[in-house]
Amino acid sequence: MFYKKDDSKYKQSLEGIEFKTLVYGEKTLLSEFRLEKGKILPMHEHPHEQTGYLVSGRIILILGDQRYEAESGDSWSIPGNVQHGAEVIENSVAVEVFSPVREEYLP
């Protein structure tokens, strides 16, 4: 599968948080998230392993009971079934890989 950059077709996850699946295969899925300053991604968990990279901006990434200030160029890996969330300090863009594929993120 190949993806050509396109600024359309984002889905709103929560107010101020939108995402788009870029590409996916049999075992992984790659999504881009646009996060608006001041928004909160509530604590949640899912069975998927999640590996991310902050392309631009700044967020507070919360993994379990630990907080990390992530800046452009920082990355993370979250095991499945671990509580996590985020606070958006600046308008930000993140790309994340999920494994196995998140069926609800398929186009």
N, C-alpha and C positions, 0 to 999 in steps of 0.2 A: 504494500500500500504506500502511496506517495501523497503528501499534502502540500499544496501550493498556498502560501500565505493569503488569507482572506479575512478582512475585518468584520465580516457579517456572521450571522448564525450563532451568536452567543446566547446562552440560556441563563436566566436569572435563577440563582440558587437561593439567595436571600437578598433583601434590599441592599444594594451596594456591592454585591458579590455575584459575579457572573463567570461562566466557564464555557469552554468549547472543547470537545474531543477533537484532537488533531489527527491521530492515527491509532490504530489498534491491530493486534494480531491475535493469535490463538491464546497466548498467555499473559500479554501485557496491554495496557492502554495508556496513552499519553494525552494529557489535558492541559490547557492553558487557563489560568484563573486571573481575572482582573478584580482587584480588591480596592475599594474606595476608602480613603482616609476616614478614620473614626468609627468604622464598622467593626462588628464583633462576629467572629465565627464561633458559635457556641460549642462547648465541649461535646464530643460525640465519639463513637467508635464504630468500626466495621471490620469484617474479617479480612479485608484486603491489606497487604503490605503496601505502603505508600512512600515513595521516594521523591523528594522535591528539590527544586533549585529556584532561588529568588532572583529573577531576571532584573528587576528594578524595584526601588522603594525600600521600605522598612516595615517590619511586623514584629510583634511579640508572638513567638510560637510557644504554645503550652503543651507539653508532653507529660501526661500524668500530673505529678506535683512539681515539675520543673518548668521554669520559664527561660526562654532564650531570646535575646534581641537579634533578629536576623536582618542583615543588610544585603544589598545587591551583591551577588556572587556567593552567598552562603547556601548551604544545602543541608538536607536532613533525610533520615530514613526512619519510618514509624512502623513497627511490627503490627500485624493484624491484632484486632481486639484490644488496642491500647487507647485510652481516653486521650483526646487531643483537641485543640482549638487554637484560635488566633485572635489577636487584637491588631488592627491595621493602623500603624502610626503615620504612614504616608501612602498616597496612591501607589499601588504595587502591582507587579505582574509576577506570577509564579508559574512554573511548569512542573507537573507531577506525573509520575508513572505509578500505575496501580497494577498489582498482580494478586490474584487472578483478575481478569477483565471485570470491570464493574458494568454489569449488564444494563443498569439504569442510565449509564453515561453513553451508551451506544447511540449513534445518530439514527 
